[in-house]
Structures are given as structure tokens and as C-alpha cells.
């Protein structure tokens, strides 16, 4: 059976709910706080709840946060490979969630930033696996060196999904280009896609999807997520007479958008691993993200039954449009 193999960053989130982000030098008091495992765990947990076997092949450390991460992964039935990094804990992020449900991150890097060729060389990837790579990982110098050659060494039948992260504008250009050339599905939000095309303000998500498909592996696809407005899909599997398709979103009353993109990505990976088209995968990913944002917390992806029920109930109102 295929698996999702992630080389991203599983970290701990310290989530604070506030009215609004304070201005520089000002203070604010949180309504509530919670400490939970997040980062790449969100995508892995979403894929696991959707029924896919998962393996975390990133690095974990030694310490309180690393123990939390291991417990969360084990509790979700997600396997872990590799030895812990000695004398270094797993990293954490301060997550500020305001009344608009938007979130702001400040991250402290730990063991997840210490990928090495030796560690990756011990990761057994099957020919039918899906490998998930995050731009957060490429932001760390050691990871940016280790990941591109490892990805290039994978069997051509292994599908690589790349989420560039909000840090994409600061990633090392050579590492980013090498990862993109081995990427089968690039999934980015509209802001990230605009940054990657050099048009951060005015470019449409559709135009960004069309531009970026030329940077991924031949036969690959690009997904540009645009929140409740849905997604634009370009490249192989988009269908229709034009190279881009619009897949409608699922408008909901959001209470917490933390981890929504990760939930979308995890379910896209799980759906692709089962042999579905990219459009079907995006439909299910969008439904999963819509359900997730109605719940508090970063790792609240729905079950496969919940996802399929929402998709089935709205299919007549959610046609795939080829402009």
C-alpha cells in the first residue's frame, strides 16, 4: 500500500487567542492558550484520518517538545524513522490567532532543522509512495543542502508534493529550483504563488498557476489555493480545453485557520495515493480544509467519511470550471 512520507517539520505550537495583533511595543492579553503539536503534523494527521499510512522522516530531538511530538505521532498511528538529535529539543512556534481567525507565527528552530544526507539515506521510500516536502524545511541551511540530492535520487515513480510555505520568498534559490524540478504537485496559497512568480500584489491565482507549471517536473501539476474562493489547478490532470481549471471552495464560518493549508495538502496527498485525479484530490482537500477551519486547533482534520459527505452534498453546486 502507498504511504505519505514527510520530510517536513513537526514542531510544537503554543497557540494564543487574542483580539488583534498588537502594534509594535504594545501589549495584549490572550483569551486562551494551548500547547499542541503542529507544523507538518497537521498534514500527516489529516492524511492519516483520511485513511493513508504515514511515515515521518524528518528529525526529532530530545526534550519536552520532542516527547510531545513523539506522543502525538504515535497516538495518530504515524510511524517515525531515524534516531533523535542528541542534546537538542524539537522546535516550537508561538501562534497568535486573532478575531478574524487569521494566524501569525514566530518560530524557534530545533532538531527539525538538522536533516543530514546520512539520515535521509536511511529512509526507505517505496515506488508508490507520496513524498511531502515543506518550504519550512528548506529554510534551514542543513536541510536545504540535504534535501535536493535526496529527492533527485528517488525512483521516478515516487510522487513528490511540495508546499513552499509563507517563507518561499526567502528560500535559497538553487535549492528551491532543484526541489521544484522534482516536484509532481506544487501546492501553494495565492500569496506564496505570487511571490514565486515575482508578482506579489497583482497577479491572479489562475495566472500564477499557469506560470508555475513550467517550473515543476514534466507532467506535473500546480495547485493555487485561494481560501473560500477555491483553487486553481494547472498542468497534468487539470482536464478541459485550457491548461487551468477552477475548483470551487466551500464557504464556511471560520473560527481558526491554523493548519488549514496543511489539512488541504494532507488530504490531497492521501487522495492522490489512492489513484484519484488531481482535480478530485483538490475537491476533497478543499472540503477537508473547510471543515477544519470551523474547529479550534491546528490538527483538526476531518475523517474520510466527513470529507466525502461534504463533497457529495455539494457536487451539483461545485462544477469544475475551465475558463
Residue, then its C-alpha position, 0 to 999 in steps of 0.5 A: x500500500x502507498x504511504x505519505x512520507x514527510x520530510x517536513x517539520x513537526x514542531x510544537x505550537x503554543x497557540x494564543x487567542x487574542x483580539x488583534x495583533x498588537x502594534x509594535x511595543x504594545x501589549x495584549x492579553x490572550x483569551x486562551x492558550x494551548x500547547x499542541x503539536x503542529x507544523x507538518x503534523x497537521x498534514x500527516x494527521x489529516x492524511x492519516x484520518x483520511x485513511x493513508x499510512x504515514x511515515x515521518x522522516x524528518x528529525x526529532x530531538x530530545x526534550x519536552x517538545x520532542x516527547x510531545x511530538x513523539x506522543x502525538x505521532x504515535x497516538x495518530x498511528x504515524x510511524x517515525x524513522x531515524x534516531x533523535x538529535x542528541x542534546x537538542x529539543x524539537x522546535x516550537x512556534x508561538x501562534x497568535x490567532x486573532x478575531x478574524x481567525x487569521x494566524x501569525x507565527x514566530x518560530x524557534x528552530x530545533x532538531x527539525x532543522x538538522x536533516x543530514x544526507x546520512x539520515x535521509x539515506x536511511x529512509x526507505x521510500x517505496x515506488x508508490x509512495x507520496x513524498x511531502x516536502x515543506x518550504x519550512x524545511x528548506x529554510x534551514x541551511x542543513x536541510x536545504x543542502x540535504x534535501x535536493x540530492x535526496x529527492x533527485x535520487x528517488x525512483x521516478x515513480x515516487x510522487x513528490x508534493x511540495x508546499x513552499x510555505x509563507x517563507x518561499x520568498x526567502x528560500x535559497x534559490x538553487x535549492x528551491x529550483x532543484x526541489x521544484x524540478x522534482x516536484x509532481x504537485x506544487x501546492x501553494x496559497x495565492x500569496x506564496x504563488x505570487x511571490x514565486x512568480x515575482x508578482x506579489x500584489x497583482x497577479x491572479x491565482x489562475x495566472x500564477x498557476x499557469x506560470x508555475x507549471x513550467x517550473x515543476x517536473x514534466x507532467x506535473x501539476x500546480x495547485x493555487x489555493x485561494x481560501x473560500x474562493x477555491x483553487x486553481x489547478x494547472x498542468x497534468x490532470x487539470x482536464x478541459x480545453x485550457x491548461x487551468x481549471x477552477x475548483x470551487x471552495x466551500x464557504x464556511x464560518x471560520x473560527x481558526x485557520x491554523x493548519x488549514x493549508x496543511x489539512x488541504x495538502x494532507x488530504x490531497x496527498x492521501x487522495x492522490x495515493x489512492x489513484x484519484x485525479x488531481x482535480x478530485x484530490x483538490x475537491x476533497x482537500x478543499x472540503x477537508x480544509x473547510x471543515x477544519x477551519x470551523x474547529x479550534x486547533x491546528x490538527x483538526x482534520x476531518x475523517x474520510x467519511x466527513x470529507x466525502x459527505x461534504x463533497x457529495x452534498x455539494x457536487x451539483x453546486x461545485x462544477x469544475x470550471x475551465x475558463 
